[in-house]
Amino acid sequence: MAKNRVTTHLACTQCKERNYTQVVGKKRAVGALALKKFCSRCRKHTDHKETK
C-alpha cells in the first residue's frame, strides 16, 4: 500500500537518543529536517535531527 514510504527517526543532537519516528516519502532527502522537540533523557527541549 505505501511502497514509497520510509520510517525515519529523530535523534537528539546532544545525547544522540532516538526519541521520535515519522513516515516520509522516499524521494525526500534524509537528514534535512531539524526540529526542536522534548528529549526525555536530557529533560529539556533540544534540536532533533532526522536519521535513518
Secondary structure, DSSP 8 states (H G I E B T S, - for coil): --TTEEEEEEEETTT--EEEEEEEETTS-TT--EEEEEETTTTEEEEEEEE-
